[in-house]
Amino acid sequence: MEVQQQIAQILDEVLSLKGRSATFSASTPLLGAVPELDSMAVVAVISELEERLGIEVADDEIDGQVFETFGSLCAFAEGKLAA
């Protein structure tokens, strides 16, 4: 499964979006635009990313820019996979 599809699935499951993530494009805003994405949800999303993608995310790597758009979150995860 492609990384973007996995991330969309993670967002859908963690945030209970009921399939809304299937319409996300790279420019879809997340933080501040998806009401379900609060600070606790960010932690849950990161935990799922780590578990499902096999990556490690340090606390100091996460800021608002990572969760700004669906594309920025995907790019972050893809960068971690390439490292």
PyMOL Python script that loads the backbone (N, CA, C, O; Angstrom):
from pymol import cmd

cmd.read_pdbstr("""\
ATOM      1  N   MET A   1       0.845  -1.187   0.000  1.00  0.00           N
ATOM      2  CA  MET A   1       0.000   0.000   0.000  1.00  0.00           C
ATOM      3  C   MET A   1       0.888   1.247   0.000  1.00  0.00           C
ATOM      4  O   MET A   1       1.878   1.311   0.728  1.00  0.00           O
ATOM      5  N   GLU A   2       0.536   2.208  -0.798  1.00  0.00           N
ATOM      6  CA  GLU A   2       1.296   3.452  -0.908  1.00  0.00           C
ATOM      7  C   GLU A   2       1.236   4.230   0.412  1.00  0.00           C
ATOM      8  O   GLU A   2       0.239   4.164   1.132  1.00  0.00           O
ATOM      9  N   VAL A   3       2.289   4.954   0.718  1.00  0.00           N
ATOM     10  CA  VAL A   3       2.386   5.690   1.977  1.00  0.00           C
ATOM     11  C   VAL A   3       1.216   6.663   2.138  1.00  0.00           C
ATOM     12  O   VAL A   3       0.632   6.752   3.219  1.00  0.00           O
ATOM     13  N   GLN A   4       0.877   7.377   1.097  1.00  0.00           N
ATOM     14  CA  GLN A   4      -0.223   8.339   1.199  1.00  0.00           C
ATOM     15  C   GLN A   4      -1.538   7.639   1.537  1.00  0.00           C
ATOM     16  O   GLN A   4      -2.338   8.158   2.317  1.00  0.00           O
ATOM     17  N   GLN A   5      -1.759   6.477   0.960  1.00  0.00           N
ATOM     18  CA  GLN A   5      -2.974   5.717   1.262  1.00  0.00           C
ATOM     19  C   GLN A   5      -2.979   5.251   2.709  1.00  0.00           C
ATOM     20  O   GLN A   5      -4.015   5.279   3.374  1.00  0.00           O
ATOM     21  N   GLN A   6      -1.817   4.822   3.197  1.00  0.00           N
ATOM     22  CA  GLN A   6      -1.713   4.383   4.585  1.00  0.00           C
ATOM     23  C   GLN A   6      -1.997   5.540   5.531  1.00  0.00           C
ATOM     24  O   GLN A   6      -2.693   5.372   6.532  1.00  0.00           O
ATOM     25  N   ILE A   7      -1.462   6.709   5.218  1.00  0.00           N
ATOM     26  CA  ILE A   7      -1.664   7.870   6.081  1.00  0.00           C
ATOM     27  C   ILE A   7      -3.133   8.294   6.055  1.00  0.00           C
ATOM     28  O   ILE A   7      -3.694   8.640   7.094  1.00  0.00           O
ATOM     29  N   ALA A   8      -3.748   8.270   4.894  1.00  0.00           N
ATOM     30  CA  ALA A   8      -5.175   8.600   4.802  1.00  0.00           C
ATOM     31  C   ALA A   8      -5.992   7.630   5.647  1.00  0.00           C
ATOM     32  O   ALA A   8      -6.928   8.034   6.337  1.00  0.00           O
ATOM     33  N   GLN A   9      -5.636   6.353   5.590  1.00  0.00           N
ATOM     34  CA  GLN A   9      -6.340   5.345   6.377  1.00  0.00           C
ATOM     35  C   GLN A   9      -6.132   5.584   7.870  1.00  0.00           C
ATOM     36  O   GLN A   9      -7.074   5.465   8.654  1.00  0.00           O
ATOM     37  N   ILE A  10      -4.916   5.918   8.263  1.00  0.00           N
ATOM     38  CA  ILE A  10      -4.627   6.206   9.669  1.00  0.00           C
ATOM     39  C   ILE A  10      -5.463   7.404  10.138  1.00  0.00           C
ATOM     40  O   ILE A  10      -6.097   7.348  11.192  1.00  0.00           O
ATOM     41  N   LEU A  11      -5.458   8.470   9.361  1.00  0.00           N
ATOM     42  CA  LEU A  11      -6.243   9.647   9.729  1.00  0.00           C
ATOM     43  C   LEU A  11      -7.722   9.296   9.840  1.00  0.00           C
ATOM     44  O   LEU A  11      -8.396   9.725  10.776  1.00  0.00           O
ATOM     45  N   ASP A  12      -8.218   8.527   8.900  1.00  0.00           N
ATOM     46  CA  ASP A  12      -9.630   8.153   8.903  1.00  0.00           C
ATOM     47  C   ASP A  12      -9.984   7.356  10.152  1.00  0.00           C
ATOM     48  O   ASP A  12     -11.020   7.594  10.773  1.00  0.00           O
ATOM     49  N   GLU A  13      -9.126   6.414  10.517  1.00  0.00           N
ATOM     50  CA  GLU A  13      -9.391   5.569  11.677  1.00  0.00           C
ATOM     51  C   GLU A  13      -9.219   6.320  12.995  1.00  0.00           C
ATOM     52  O   GLU A  13     -10.091   6.267  13.862  1.00  0.00           O
ATOM     53  N   VAL A  14      -8.101   7.016  13.145  1.00  0.00           N
ATOM     54  CA  VAL A  14      -7.812   7.702  14.408  1.00  0.00           C
ATOM     55  C   VAL A  14      -8.792   8.847  14.663  1.00  0.00           C
ATOM     56  O   VAL A  14      -9.218   9.064  15.798  1.00  0.00           O
ATOM     57  N   LEU A  15      -9.146   9.572  13.614  1.00  0.00           N
ATOM     58  CA  LEU A  15     -10.016  10.739  13.763  1.00  0.00           C
ATOM     59  C   LEU A  15     -11.493  10.417  13.526  1.00  0.00           C
ATOM     60  O   LEU A  15     -12.340  11.305  13.620  1.00  0.00           O
ATOM     61  N   SER A  16     -11.804   9.167  13.222  1.00  0.00           N
ATOM     62  CA  SER A  16     -13.183   8.748  12.930  1.00  0.00           C
ATOM     63  C   SER A  16     -13.812   9.632  11.852  1.00  0.00           C
ATOM     64  O   SER A  16     -14.884  10.205  12.045  1.00  0.00           O
ATOM     65  N   LEU A  17     -13.123   9.730  10.718  1.00  0.00           N
ATOM     66  CA  LEU A  17     -13.569  10.614   9.643  1.00  0.00           C
ATOM     67  C   LEU A  17     -14.609   9.967   8.722  1.00  0.00           C
ATOM     68  O   LEU A  17     -15.149  10.634   7.839  1.00  0.00           O
ATOM     69  N   LYS A  18     -14.890   8.694   8.917  1.00  0.00           N
ATOM     70  CA  LYS A  18     -15.916   7.990   8.149  1.00  0.00           C
ATOM     71  C   LYS A  18     -15.703   8.108   6.638  1.00  0.00           C
ATOM     72  O   LYS A  18     -16.644   8.366   5.887  1.00  0.00           O
ATOM     73  N   GLY A  19     -14.462   7.917   6.206  1.00  0.00           N
ATOM     74  CA  GLY A  19     -14.153   7.921   4.780  1.00  0.00           C
ATOM     75  C   GLY A  19     -13.786   9.267   4.186  1.00  0.00           C
ATOM     76  O   GLY A  19     -13.427   9.338   3.010  1.00  0.00           O
ATOM     77  N   ARG A  20     -13.864  10.339   4.965  1.00  0.00           N
ATOM     78  CA  ARG A  20     -13.562  11.675   4.433  1.00  0.00           C
ATOM     79  C   ARG A  20     -12.128  11.790   3.940  1.00  0.00           C
ATOM     80  O   ARG A  20     -11.851  12.566   3.025  1.00  0.00           O
ATOM     81  N   SER A  21     -11.213  11.033   4.531  1.00  0.00           N
ATOM     82  CA  SER A  21      -9.807  11.151   4.131  1.00  0.00           C
ATOM     83  C   SER A  21      -9.572  10.679   2.704  1.00  0.00           C
ATOM     84  O   SER A  21      -8.543  11.008   2.113  1.00  0.00           O
ATOM     85  N   ALA A  22     -10.488   9.926   2.145  1.00  0.00           N
ATOM     86  CA  ALA A  22     -10.338   9.449   0.764  1.00  0.00           C
ATOM     87  C   ALA A  22     -10.345  10.613  -0.228  1.00  0.00           C
ATOM     88  O   ALA A  22      -9.861  10.472  -1.351  1.00  0.00           O
ATOM     89  N   THR A  23     -10.883  11.744   0.173  1.00  0.00           N
ATOM     90  CA  THR A  23     -10.946  12.918  -0.713  1.00  0.00           C
ATOM     91  C   THR A  23      -9.773  13.868  -0.500  1.00  0.00           C
ATOM     92  O   THR A  23      -9.675  14.888  -1.183  1.00  0.00           O
ATOM     93  N   PHE A  24      -8.885  13.550   0.436  1.00  0.00           N
ATOM     94  CA  PHE A  24      -7.769  14.444   0.744  1.00  0.00           C
ATOM     95  C   PHE A  24      -6.776  14.483  -0.415  1.00  0.00           C
ATOM     96  O   PHE A  24      -6.432  13.452  -0.994  1.00  0.00           O
ATOM     97  N   SER A  25      -6.323  15.696  -0.740  1.00  0.00           N
ATOM     98  CA  SER A  25      -5.240  15.873  -1.701  1.00  0.00           C
ATOM     99  C   SER A  25      -4.063  16.476  -0.942  1.00  0.00           C
ATOM    100  O   SER A  25      -4.178  16.783   0.244  1.00  0.00           O
ATOM    101  N   ALA A  26      -2.953  16.643  -1.610  1.00  0.00           N
ATOM    102  CA  ALA A  26      -1.759  17.196  -0.956  1.00  0.00           C
ATOM    103  C   ALA A  26      -2.031  18.565  -0.340  1.00  0.00           C
ATOM    104  O   ALA A  26      -1.426  18.914   0.674  1.00  0.00           O
ATOM    105  N   SER A  27      -2.923  19.338  -0.934  1.00  0.00           N
ATOM    106  CA  SER A  27      -3.177  20.698  -0.436  1.00  0.00           C
ATOM    107  C   SER A  27      -4.303  20.768   0.590  1.00  0.00           C
ATOM    108  O   SER A  27      -4.640  21.860   1.048  1.00  0.00           O
ATOM    109  N   THR A  28      -4.889  19.641   0.960  1.00  0.00           N
ATOM    110  CA  THR A  28      -5.969  19.645   1.950  1.00  0.00           C
ATOM    111  C   THR A  28      -5.423  20.081   3.305  1.00  0.00           C
ATOM    112  O   THR A  28      -4.526  19.435   3.846  1.00  0.00           O
ATOM    113  N   PRO A  29      -5.960  21.179   3.861  1.00  0.00           N
ATOM    114  CA  PRO A  29      -5.492  21.624   5.178  1.00  0.00           C
ATOM    115  C   PRO A  29      -5.938  20.659   6.273  1.00  0.00           C
ATOM    116  O   PRO A  29      -7.042  20.118   6.217  1.00  0.00           O
ATOM    117  N   LEU A  30      -5.089  20.448   7.253  1.00  0.00           N
ATOM    118  CA  LEU A  30      -5.408  19.566   8.370  1.00  0.00           C
ATOM    119  C   LEU A  30      -5.575  20.356   9.666  1.00  0.00           C
ATOM    120  O   LEU A  30      -6.690  20.558  10.146  1.00  0.00           O
ATOM    121  N   LEU A  31      -4.452  20.798  10.220  1.00  0.00           N
ATOM    122  CA  LEU A  31      -4.475  21.466  11.523  1.00  0.00           C
ATOM    123  C   LEU A  31      -5.276  22.757  11.440  1.00  0.00           C
ATOM    124  O   LEU A  31      -4.944  23.654  10.665  1.00  0.00           O
ATOM    125  N   GLY A  32      -6.319  22.847  12.233  1.00  0.00           N
ATOM    126  CA  GLY A  32      -7.176  24.021  12.228  1.00  0.00           C
ATOM    127  C   GLY A  32      -8.344  23.902  11.262  1.00  0.00           C
ATOM    128  O   GLY A  32      -9.297  24.677  11.347  1.00  0.00           O
ATOM    129  N   ALA A  33      -8.283  22.940  10.343  1.00  0.00           N
ATOM    130  CA  ALA A  33      -9.360  22.770   9.360  1.00  0.00           C
ATOM    131  C   ALA A  33     -10.170  21.499   9.617  1.00  0.00           C
ATOM    132  O   ALA A  33     -11.353  21.438   9.283  1.00  0.00           O
ATOM    133  N   VAL A  34      -9.546  20.503  10.200  1.00  0.00           N
ATOM    134  CA  VAL A  34     -10.235  19.258  10.548  1.00  0.00           C
ATOM    135  C   VAL A  34     -10.470  19.298  12.057  1.00  0.00           C
ATOM    136  O   VAL A  34      -9.539  19.099  12.837  1.00  0.00           O
ATOM    137  N   PRO A  35     -11.720  19.557  12.470  1.00  0.00           N
ATOM    138  CA  PRO A  35     -11.997  19.738  13.902  1.00  0.00           C
ATOM    139  C   PRO A  35     -11.581  18.559  14.775  1.00  0.00           C
ATOM    140  O   PRO A  35     -11.253  18.739  15.948  1.00  0.00           O
ATOM    141  N   GLU A  36     -11.595  17.366  14.213  1.00  0.00           N
ATOM    142  CA  GLU A  36     -11.234  16.172  14.980  1.00  0.00           C
ATOM    143  C   GLU A  36      -9.742  16.113  15.299  1.00  0.00           C
ATOM    144  O   GLU A  36      -9.329  15.351  16.174  1.00  0.00           O
ATOM    145  N   LEU A  37      -8.937  16.900  14.609  1.00  0.00           N
ATOM    146  CA  LEU A  37      -7.481  16.868  14.801  1.00  0.00           C
ATOM    147  C   LEU A  37      -7.075  17.867  15.872  1.00  0.00           C
ATOM    148  O   LEU A  37      -6.676  18.993  15.575  1.00  0.00           O
ATOM    149  N   ASP A  38      -7.184  17.434  17.122  1.00  0.00           N
ATOM    150  CA  ASP A  38      -6.749  18.263  18.240  1.00  0.00           C
ATOM    151  C   ASP A  38      -5.402  17.727  18.750  1.00  0.00           C
ATOM    152  O   ASP A  38      -4.835  16.806  18.163  1.00  0.00           O
ATOM    153  N   SER A  39      -4.904  18.300  19.826  1.00  0.00           N
ATOM    154  CA  SER A  39      -3.572  17.924  20.306  1.00  0.00           C
ATOM    155  C   SER A  39      -3.494  16.451  20.705  1.00  0.00           C
ATOM    156  O   SER A  39      -2.468  15.809  20.483  1.00  0.00           O
ATOM    157  N   MET A  40      -4.545  15.916  21.281  1.00  0.00           N
ATOM    158  CA  MET A  40      -4.534  14.497  21.659  1.00  0.00           C
ATOM    159  C   MET A  40      -4.567  13.609  20.411  1.00  0.00           C
ATOM    160  O   MET A  40      -3.933  12.554  20.376  1.00  0.00           O
ATOM    161  N   ALA A  41      -5.300  14.037  19.403  1.00  0.00           N
ATOM    162  CA  ALA A  41      -5.377  13.269  18.162  1.00  0.00           C
ATOM    163  C   ALA A  41      -4.032  13.274  17.438  1.00  0.00           C
ATOM    164  O   ALA A  41      -3.660  12.278  16.817  1.00  0.00           O
ATOM    165  N   VAL A  42      -3.307  14.378  17.512  1.00  0.00           N
ATOM    166  CA  VAL A  42      -1.979  14.455  16.890  1.00  0.00           C
ATOM    167  C   VAL A  42      -1.076  13.370  17.485  1.00  0.00           C
ATOM    168  O   VAL A  42      -0.356  12.689  16.756  1.00  0.00           O
ATOM    169  N   VAL A  43      -1.118  13.217  18.791  1.00  0.00           N
ATOM    170  CA  VAL A  43      -0.310  12.195  19.467  1.00  0.00           C
ATOM    171  C   VAL A  43      -0.721  10.805  18.989  1.00  0.00           C
ATOM    172  O   VAL A  43       0.137   9.961  18.730  1.00  0.00           O
ATOM    173  N   ALA A  44      -2.014  10.564  18.870  1.00  0.00           N
ATOM    174  CA  ALA A  44      -2.504   9.261  18.420  1.00  0.00           C
ATOM    175  C   ALA A  44      -2.098   8.990  16.972  1.00  0.00           C
ATOM    176  O   ALA A  44      -1.725   7.868  16.632  1.00  0.00           O
ATOM    177  N   VAL A  45      -2.168  10.007  16.126  1.00  0.00           N
ATOM    178  CA  VAL A  45      -1.770   9.854  14.724  1.00  0.00           C
ATOM    179  C   VAL A  45      -0.280   9.521  14.643  1.00  0.00           C
ATOM    180  O   VAL A  45       0.121   8.628  13.897  1.00  0.00           O
ATOM    181  N   ILE A  46       0.529  10.235  15.404  1.00  0.00           N
ATOM    182  CA  ILE A  46       1.972   9.972  15.404  1.00  0.00           C
ATOM    183  C   ILE A  46       2.262   8.543  15.862  1.00  0.00           C
ATOM    184  O   ILE A  46       3.098   7.860  15.272  1.00  0.00           O
ATOM    185  N   SER A  47       1.583   8.096  16.898  1.00  0.00           N
ATOM    186  CA  SER A  47       1.778   6.723  17.394  1.00  0.00           C
ATOM    187  C   SER A  47       1.431   5.697  16.320  1.00  0.00           C
ATOM    188  O   SER A  47       2.150   4.714  16.144  1.00  0.00           O
ATOM    189  N   GLU A  48       0.343   5.920  15.607  1.00  0.00           N
ATOM    190  CA  GLU A  48      -0.053   5.003  14.539  1.00  0.00           C
ATOM    191  C   GLU A  48       0.947   5.043  13.379  1.00  0.00           C
ATOM    192  O   GLU A  48       1.279   4.004  12.808  1.00  0.00           O
ATOM    193  N   LEU A  49       1.423   6.237  13.035  1.00  0.00           N
ATOM    194  CA  LEU A  49       2.436   6.352  11.979  1.00  0.00           C
ATOM    195  C   LEU A  49       3.674   5.545  12.351  1.00  0.00           C
ATOM    196  O   LEU A  49       4.219   4.812  11.527  1.00  0.00           O
ATOM    197  N   GLU A  50       4.112   5.688  13.598  1.00  0.00           N
ATOM    198  CA  GLU A  50       5.299   4.961  14.053  1.00  0.00           C
ATOM    199  C   GLU A  50       5.076   3.454  13.969  1.00  0.00           C
ATOM    200  O   GLU A  50       5.937   2.715  13.492  1.00  0.00           O
ATOM    201  N   GLU A  51       3.915   3.011  14.436  1.00  0.00           N
ATOM    202  CA  GLU A  51       3.631   1.579  14.476  1.00  0.00           C
ATOM    203  C   GLU A  51       3.473   0.990  13.066  1.00  0.00           C
ATOM    204  O   GLU A  51       4.086  -0.028  12.744  1.00  0.00           O
ATOM    205  N   ARG A  52       2.669   1.619  12.250  1.00  0.00           N
ATOM    206  CA  ARG A  52       2.350   1.040  10.936  1.00  0.00           C
ATOM    207  C   ARG A  52       3.444   1.233   9.893  1.00  0.00           C
ATOM    208  O   ARG A  52       3.640   0.383   9.025  1.00  0.00           O
ATOM    209  N   LEU A  53       4.156   2.353   9.983  1.00  0.00           N
ATOM    210  CA  LEU A  53       5.198   2.621   8.994  1.00  0.00           C
ATOM    211  C   LEU A  53       6.583   2.210   9.481  1.00  0.00           C
ATOM    212  O   LEU A  53       7.538   2.189   8.704  1.00  0.00           O
ATOM    213  N   GLY A  54       6.690   1.883  10.765  1.00  0.00           N
ATOM    214  CA  GLY A  54       7.977   1.468  11.308  1.00  0.00           C
ATOM    215  C   GLY A  54       8.978   2.610  11.404  1.00  0.00           C
ATOM    216  O   GLY A  54      10.176   2.418  11.199  1.00  0.00           O
ATOM    217  N   ILE A  55       8.474   3.803  11.717  1.00  0.00           N
ATOM    218  CA  ILE A  55       9.355   4.966  11.843  1.00  0.00           C
ATOM    219  C   ILE A  55       9.396   5.406  13.299  1.00  0.00           C
ATOM    220  O   ILE A  55       8.554   5.005  14.103  1.00  0.00           O
ATOM    221  N   GLU A  56      10.376   6.228  13.631  1.00  0.00           N
ATOM    222  CA  GLU A  56      10.466   6.831  14.959  1.00  0.00           C
ATOM    223  C   GLU A  56      10.411   8.333  14.794  1.00  0.00           C
ATOM    224  O   GLU A  56      11.117   8.906  13.965  1.00  0.00           O
ATOM    225  N   VAL A  57       9.562   8.969  15.597  1.00  0.00           N
ATOM    226  CA  VAL A  57       9.390  10.414  15.530  1.00  0.00           C
ATOM    227  C   VAL A  57       9.760  11.009  16.888  1.00  0.00           C
ATOM    228  O   VAL A  57       9.128  10.710  17.901  1.00  0.00           O
ATOM    229  N   ALA A  58      10.781  11.846  16.894  1.00  0.00           N
ATOM    230  CA  ALA A  58      11.192  12.518  18.125  1.00  0.00           C
ATOM    231  C   ALA A  58      10.258  13.695  18.393  1.00  0.00           C
ATOM    232  O   ALA A  58       9.722  14.301  17.465  1.00  0.00           O
ATOM    233  N   ASP A  59      10.073  14.006  19.667  1.00  0.00           N
ATOM    234  CA  ASP A  59       9.176  15.101  20.057  1.00  0.00           C
ATOM    235  C   ASP A  59       9.526  16.417  19.372  1.00  0.00           C
ATOM    236  O   ASP A  59       8.635  17.172  18.982  1.00  0.00           O
ATOM    237  N   ASP A  60      10.818  16.694  19.224  1.00  0.00           N
ATOM    238  CA  ASP A  60      11.227  17.981  18.652  1.00  0.00           C
ATOM    239  C   ASP A  60      11.076  18.044  17.130  1.00  0.00           C
ATOM    240  O   ASP A  60      11.329  19.086  16.525  1.00  0.00           O
ATOM    241  N   GLU A  61      10.665  16.936  16.513  1.00  0.00           N
ATOM    242  CA  GLU A  61      10.450  16.923  15.065  1.00  0.00           C
ATOM    243  C   GLU A  61       9.041  17.372  14.677  1.00  0.00           C
ATOM    244  O   GLU A  61       8.776  17.664  13.511  1.00  0.00           O
ATOM    245  N   ILE A  62       8.157  17.424  15.641  1.00  0.00           N
ATOM    246  CA  ILE A  62       6.752  17.733  15.360  1.00  0.00           C
ATOM    247  C   ILE A  62       6.469  19.192  15.664  1.00  0.00           C
ATOM    248  O   ILE A  62       6.728  19.682  16.763  1.00  0.00           O
ATOM    249  N   ASP A  63       5.926  19.878  14.654  1.00  0.00           N
ATOM    250  CA  ASP A  63       5.440  21.242  14.844  1.00  0.00           C
ATOM    251  C   ASP A  63       4.216  21.419  13.949  1.00  0.00           C
ATOM    252  O   ASP A  63       3.802  20.481  13.269  1.00  0.00           O
ATOM    253  N   GLY A  64       3.653  22.589  13.949  1.00  0.00           N
ATOM    254  CA  GLY A  64       2.451  22.859  13.181  1.00  0.00           C
ATOM    255  C   GLY A  64       2.624  22.653  11.691  1.00  0.00           C
ATOM    256  O   GLY A  64       1.665  22.327  10.992  1.00  0.00           O
ATOM    257  N   GLN A  65       3.828  22.840  11.201  1.00  0.00           N
ATOM    258  CA  GLN A  65       4.061  22.696   9.759  1.00  0.00           C
ATOM    259  C   GLN A  65       3.892  21.259   9.292  1.00  0.00           C
ATOM    260  O   GLN A  65       3.455  21.028   8.165  1.00  0.00           O
ATOM    261  N   VAL A  66       4.225  20.298  10.127  1.00  0.00           N
ATOM    262  CA  VAL A  66       4.087  18.888   9.753  1.00  0.00           C
ATOM    263  C   VAL A  66       2.619  18.558   9.486  1.00  0.00           C
ATOM    264  O   VAL A  66       2.301  17.833   8.543  1.00  0.00           O
ATOM    265  N   PHE A  67       1.735  19.089  10.315  1.00  0.00           N
ATOM    266  CA  PHE A  67       0.305  18.798  10.208  1.00  0.00           C
ATOM    267  C   PHE A  67      -0.463  19.909   9.492  1.00  0.00           C
ATOM    268  O   PHE A  67      -1.691  19.952   9.566  1.00  0.00           O
ATOM    269  N   GLU A  68       0.232  20.797   8.808  1.00  0.00           N
ATOM    270  CA  GLU A  68      -0.424  21.902   8.108  1.00  0.00           C
ATOM    271  C   GLU A  68      -1.364  21.392   7.015  1.00  0.00           C
ATOM    272  O   GLU A  68      -2.516  21.818   6.929  1.00  0.00           O
ATOM    273  N   THR A  69      -0.867  20.479   6.182  1.00  0.00           N
ATOM    274  CA  THR A  69      -1.682  19.908   5.102  1.00  0.00           C
ATOM    275  C   THR A  69      -1.460  18.397   5.052  1.00  0.00           C
ATOM    276  O   THR A  69      -0.533  17.865   5.664  1.00  0.00           O
ATOM    277  N   PHE A  70      -2.323  17.730   4.318  1.00  0.00           N
ATOM    278  CA  PHE A  70      -2.146  16.293   4.111  1.00  0.00           C
ATOM    279  C   PHE A  70      -0.812  16.038   3.411  1.00  0.00           C
ATOM    280  O   PHE A  70      -0.107  15.084   3.739  1.00  0.00           O
ATOM    281  N   GLY A  71      -0.473  16.877   2.465  1.00  0.00           N
ATOM    282  CA  GLY A  71       0.790  16.740   1.745  1.00  0.00           C
ATOM    283  C   GLY A  71       2.001  16.910   2.641  1.00  0.00           C
ATOM    284  O   GLY A  71       2.982  16.180   2.499  1.00  0.00           O
ATOM    285  N   SER A  72       1.949  17.858   3.560  1.00  0.00           N
ATOM    286  CA  SER A  72       3.094  18.073   4.453  1.00  0.00           C
ATOM    287  C   SER A  72       3.263  16.897   5.410  1.00  0.00           C
ATOM    288  O   SER A  72       4.389  16.534   5.752  1.00  0.00           O
ATOM    289  N   LEU A  73       2.159  16.300   5.842  1.00  0.00           N
ATOM    290  CA  LEU A  73       2.243  15.119   6.708  1.00  0.00           C
ATOM    291  C   LEU A  73       2.808  13.931   5.934  1.00  0.00           C
ATOM    292  O   LEU A  73       3.639  13.188   6.456  1.00  0.00           O
ATOM    293  N   CYS A  74       2.368  13.752   4.709  1.00  0.00           N
ATOM    294  CA  CYS A  74       2.882  12.659   3.879  1.00  0.00           C
ATOM    295  C   CYS A  74       4.365  12.846   3.583  1.00  0.00           C
ATOM    296  O   CYS A  74       5.140  11.891   3.645  1.00  0.00           O
ATOM    297  N   ALA A  75       4.761  14.080   3.262  1.00  0.00           N
ATOM    298  CA  ALA A  75       6.165  14.353   2.982  1.00  0.00           C
ATOM    299  C   ALA A  75       7.035  14.082   4.203  1.00  0.00           C
ATOM    300  O   ALA A  75       8.140  13.554   4.079  1.00  0.00           O
ATOM    301  N   PHE A  76       6.539  14.439   5.372  1.00  0.00           N
ATOM    302  CA  PHE A  76       7.274  14.182   6.614  1.00  0.00           C
ATOM    303  C   PHE A  76       7.491  12.674   6.793  1.00  0.00           C
ATOM    304  O   PHE A  76       8.607  12.220   7.045  1.00  0.00           O
ATOM    305  N   ALA A  77       6.394  11.905   6.656  1.00  0.00           N
ATOM    306  CA  ALA A  77       6.491  10.457   6.843  1.00  0.00           C
ATOM    307  C   ALA A  77       7.391   9.822   5.779  1.00  0.00           C
ATOM    308  O   ALA A  77       8.189   8.939   6.094  1.00  0.00           O
ATOM    309  N   GLU A  78       7.272  10.254   4.552  1.00  0.00           N
ATOM    310  CA  GLU A  78       8.105   9.711   3.479  1.00  0.00           C
ATOM    311  C   GLU A  78       9.579  10.037   3.722  1.00  0.00           C
ATOM    312  O   GLU A  78      10.459   9.226   3.430  1.00  0.00           O
ATOM    313  N   GLY A  79       9.838  11.226   4.257  1.00  0.00           N
ATOM    314  CA  GLY A  79      11.206  11.604   4.608  1.00  0.00           C
ATOM    315  C   GLY A  79      11.771  10.719   5.702  1.00  0.00           C
ATOM    316  O   GLY A  79      12.949  10.365   5.673  1.00  0.00           O
ATOM    317  N   LYS A  80      10.940  10.362   6.663  1.00  0.00           N
ATOM    318  CA  LYS A  80      11.379   9.473   7.741  1.00  0.00           C
ATOM    319  C   LYS A  80      11.670   8.077   7.204  1.00  0.00           C
ATOM    320  O   LYS A  80      12.614   7.418   7.641  1.00  0.00           O
ATOM    321  N   LEU A  81      10.860   7.635   6.263  1.00  0.00           N
ATOM    322  CA  LEU A  81      11.075   6.305   5.675  1.00  0.00           C
ATOM    323  C   LEU A  81      12.357   6.260   4.849  1.00  0.00           C
ATOM    324  O   LEU A  81      13.028   5.229   4.795  1.00  0.00           O
ATOM    325  N   ALA A  82      12.691   7.358   4.217  1.00  0.00           N
ATOM    326  CA  ALA A  82      13.886   7.411   3.364  1.00  0.00           C
ATOM    327  C   ALA A  82      15.165   7.544   4.172  1.00  0.00           C
ATOM    328  O   ALA A  82      16.252   7.250   3.674  1.00  0.00           O
ATOM    329  N   ALA A  83      15.039   7.985   5.416  1.00  0.00           N
ATOM    330  CA  ALA A  83      16.226   8.227   6.252  1.00  0.00           C
ATOM    331  C   ALA A  83      16.870   6.938   6.713  1.00  0.00           C
ATOM    332  O   ALA A  83      17.875   6.970   7.423  1.00  0.00           O
TER     333      ALA A  83
END
""", "prot")
cmd.dss("prot")
cmd.show_as("cartoon", "prot")
cmd.util.cbc("prot")
cmd.orient("prot")
